[in-house]
Amino acid sequence: MLKFIHAADFHLDSPFAALPAGRAAERRRESRELIFRLADYVNSRGIHLVLLAGDLFDSAALYQETGEALAEAFRRINAHIFAVPGNHDWYGPGSPWAVVKWPENVYIFRENTMTAAALPDLGAVIHGAAFTGPEQTESLLRNFSVPEDGNIHIGLLHGEIDPAGARYNPLRREEIASSGLDYLALGHIHKRENPESYGRTLCAWPGCIEGRGFDELGEKGFYEGVIEGGSVSLSFIPFALHRYERLDVDVTGQSLREAVEAALPEETGNDLYRICLTGETGEGGANPKALETALSGRFYSLEIQDHTRVAADVWARAGEDSLRGLFLRELRARWEAAEDDAGRESITRAVRFGLAALDHRDMG
């Protein structure tokens, strides 16, 4: 039985630019600490192999302490570690993979073609190839197949399967099926994908190990796998300290705070939330900043967006013979002629600010 961890897309030294400076620095520090938590997990589970499928670093502009921390974490791991450079941390002069002194249990695939590293004690062979530039327009699995020698054969690559554009190692399903690999550990896709089999080869993306923005929602982590008797089984292990979550809340006819609190799960203190208010509200809208201030203590980070519509009773005053009525009639005509939601939202904001100006109200 061979036990392995398959992780990818750590993107160490990401700037977390959307967060306040203090939170961003904290997230970068936590990213470095994550690799030590991973070392403890690997050692506690008796893992034989750690497979790292690219983009461990966010760029080639490496902070020295990050490289040193990763090397020290690797040194503590009681397992073989294999890594392939991806499109963000591609291998070349001055890249993190070239300048850091890695411990002996780490094997980095440096060539832009499939090469092999044998582990006779485990009856396994690991096959991998590196990005040697920010793009890889040809499949690294092209014309590749493993020998039938009784070993467990594992592939490790950064790339996509049958993508629309050929920029990031465009692997083909038929290439995977003909490779003869037992397992293909992939990186690059930040959303975890369910494992798929092509021929005898099982392949999967674990997604990024830690979300960095609202395009990387939900649980993040890695796959823990076992290969035994020619079959591969995988379990997803949530591992991120924080999750990014988006929540849409219809506030029509309700207290804004009560509507939001009713829609929230109980545990949100470690998470970063974007709450989008929908439905109908009055002339003043939802006042998201005030709501953020009231609820911020329940989250690691909170952002509230007002996507509500002007309520019907506000538009009803368009029939008045007044400046207000004239203003509402004009804006209503524009709202009905808008081609998309973005246009209607822009007109909704104009209605609210215009009415506030007519009434000498502060919109905040």
N, C-alpha and C positions, 0 to 999 in steps of 0.2 A: 504493500500500500504506500502510495506517494501522496504526501499532503503539501498543498501549495497555497500561497496567497497571490492574487492577481489584482494589482492596483495600477492606477494611471492618473495623469493630469492633475498633479499636485499644484502646479503653477506657483512654486515658492517664489517669494518676493513680489507677488502681485501687489499693486499699489492700493487697492481698495479705495479708489479715489472718490467714490460716491459717499463715503462715510466721513464724519468729522475727523480731524487729524488724530485726536486721542484714540478713538475707536479704530481707526485704520492702523495705527501703530500696534495696538493690542492684537488685531487680527493677524498682522504679519508675525508677531511674536508667537501667537498660538499656532500658526502654520509650521513654525520651526519645532515647536513642542510636540506637534502631532506625530512627527517621525519617531520621536522617542516613545510615545504611547504605542505606536505601531510595533516598535522593537519589543516592548514588553508583551504585547499581544502575541507576536510570533513565537517568542520564547515560551510563553505559557501554554501554547497549543501544540508544541512539538512539530512545528512546520519544517519541512525539508527545503522548500524552494520559495523565494520571493521573486515574483515576476513583475517588473515595472515597465509599463508599455508607453513610455514617452511623455514629454512635457512635464518632467518633474520641476523644471525651472520655467518661470514665465518668460525669460529672455536670456540672452547671453550676457547681459549687464548684471553680473552676479555680485551680491554683497558677500564679502569674504567670510563673515560670521555664519552666513547661511550654508555655504559650502562646507565649512568646518563642522557645523552642527550635523549636517547630513552624513558626513563621513564618520563622525563619532557615533551617531545612531546606528549606522551600518555595522560599525565595529562591534557593537553590543549584540547584534543579531546572531543567534546560533543557527544559521541556515545559509545556504547558497543564495546569493542575490544576483539577478540578471536584469540588465536595463538596456533599453534602446532609446537613443535620442530621437525626439520628434521634431515637428516643424517650428516650435518655439525655442527649443533648446538643442538645435541641430549641432552635429559634431563638426568641429573645424578648429583651426588655430585660435586659441583664446577662449574657446567655449568652456562652460563649467565642467564638462566631462573631460576636457584635456588638461585643465589647470589644477584641479583638486587632487590631492594624494589620497587615493581610495584604498581601503583595507583589502587584504588578500581574499576575503570571501566575496568580493564584488567582481563581476564580469560585465564589461560594457562592450556591446557590439558597436564597432567603430566604422565598419565598411558599408558601402552603399550597395551591397549585394548579400544574399543569404549566406551566412557562415554558421558553423556548428561548434558547440562546446559540449563535450561528453562528460557524464557523471557516472563512471562505472560502478561506484558504490551504491547508486540508486537505480542502476539499469535504465538510465534516462539520457536523452540528448536534447539540448535546447538549441533551437535554430532562430536566428534573428538577423536584422539588418537595420542600419541607421539612416536617418535623414542626414545628408551632408550639405544641406541648404534649406532655405525656408519653404521650398516646394519640392515635391517628388511626383513628377507627372507620369511616370511609368510604374506599373505594379511591381513590387519587390518579390511577389510570388510567381512571376512569369517564368514558366519552364522549370519550376521547382517541384521536386518530389523527394520523399525520404526513402531510404532502403528498407527492405523487409528483413530486419535483423533481430527481431525479438525485443528491441528496446522500446521504451516509451518515448515518443517523439512529440515535443512541444514547440510550437511556434510563438514568437514574440515580436509584434509589429505595431507600429503607429499607422493608422490609415482608415480608409472607408471602403465599404463594399458597394460596387456598382453605383458610384455617385454620378450626379448630373454633370459635374465638371471634374476634370482630371488634374487636381492640384496637390492632393495630399495622399499619395500612394493609393491609387484607385484599384483595389483588389476586385477580382471577378469571382463570382460564385463557383464557376467551373474550375478555376484555379485552386480554390480551397478544396473542392471535392477531389481533385486529382493529386493533391499534395501528399496524402497519406498520413498527415499529422493526426495525433490523437486529440490534441487541444490546440487552439489558436487563441492566444491572449492578445487582445487588441486595446489600443488607446486612441484618443483623438475625439471621439464622440462623448460629450460631457453628460448626456442623459443615459442612465443605465438602460441597457437593452436586454431583453430576455435572450438566453442562449439559443442559438440556431445551429442545426446540423446540416452540413453539405457533404454528401458522401459519408465517410466514416468520421469526419472531422467536426467536433463541437467547437464553436467559437462564440465569443461574447465580449462586450464592452462593459466594464463596471461603472462607467461614468466618472466624473471628477470626484476626488475624495472629499472635497470641501467646497460648498457653494460659495461663489464670489459676487453674485448679483441676482437680480430678479429674473434673469434668463436661465438660472440654474436652481430651480425650485425643488423643495422636498428633501427626503432623506438622501444622504450621500455617504459613500463608504467604499467597500471593495468586495471582491468575491473570495471566499475560502473554498478550495476545491480538494477533491480526493480522486485519485486515479487508481483503480484496482480491478484486476481481471479484465482489462481492456475497456472498461467503462469509466466515464467521467461524471462526477456529481458536483454541483455547485450550490453554495449557500451565500446569500448576500448578507454582509455584515455592516449595519449602519455604524458610522464611526465619527462623523462630524460633530463638533461641539455645538454648532449653530445651524439652523435651517433658514433658508429664505422661503417665505410663503406669501401668496397673494390671496386676498379674500374679497369677493364682491358682496356688498350688502345693500339690499333694497330698503331704503328708509322711508318709503312713501307712507305718509300718515302716522309716522312713529317718532318718538323721541330718538334723536340721532345716537346718543350714547347708549340708550337701552337697546336699540336695534343692533349696534355693533357688538356690545357685550353678549347679547344673546347668541350671536353667530360665532363667537370665538370659542376655541377649545379651552380647557382648563389650564394647560401648561403652555405658556408662551414666553416665559421669562428669558430663555436663552435664544430666542428666535428673532429674525429680522422680518418684519411684516410690512407689506404694502396693502392697505385697505382702500378699496375703490367704492365710493358711495354712489349708488345708482337710485333710480326711481325719481319721484317728484319732490321738490322742496319749494318754499316760498320765495319771495323777492330777494332775500338776502343770501340764498343758497345755504350750504352746509357749514360754512366757517370751519374748514378742516384744520387750520392751525390751532384754534382753540381746543378742538377735540383731541388733536395730537398732544397738546400740553396736559390735558386732563388724563389721558390714558398712557402716557409715555412710560411711566414706572412699571408697566406690566410687560415690557418688551426689552430685548437687547437694543433694538432700534425700530422705530416706527415711522411710517410715512403714510399720510392719508391724502387721497386725491378725491376731489369733488367732480363726479361725472353725472350729477343729477340734472334732471330737466326742470324747466320752469313749470310750476303747477298750473293746471287748467284755470283755476280761479284768477290767476294773475293775467293770463291772456284774455280772460273774459272782459277785462276793463279796456280792451282795445276799442270797444264801441263807444267809449266816452267822447264827448265833444270837448276835448281838452288837449293840452300839449302832451300829457301822459298817453291819452288815447291815440294821438297821431304817431307818437314814438312807437307804441306797441304795434300799431297796424303796419308800420314800415318794417319793423324787425320781424314781425310774424310772416310777412310776405317773403323776406329773405330766408327765414328759417325753413319755410316750406319749399323753397327753391334750392336749398343746399343739397349738394350732391353726395355728401357722406356724413358720418357721425362727427368727424373732426370739424367740418364746417358748421354743423348744428351746435356743437359745444362752444365754438368761438362766438356764435351769435347769442347763445345763452349767457355767456359771460358779459357780452355787450349789453344785453337786457338788464342784467343785475347791476352793473356799474352805472348804466344810464338812469335807472330808476332811483338808485342811491343818490346820484347827483341831483335829480329833480327834487328829492325829498331832503337834501342836505344831510344824508346819513353817511357814516363812516363805514366802508366795507372791510376795514381791517387789513 
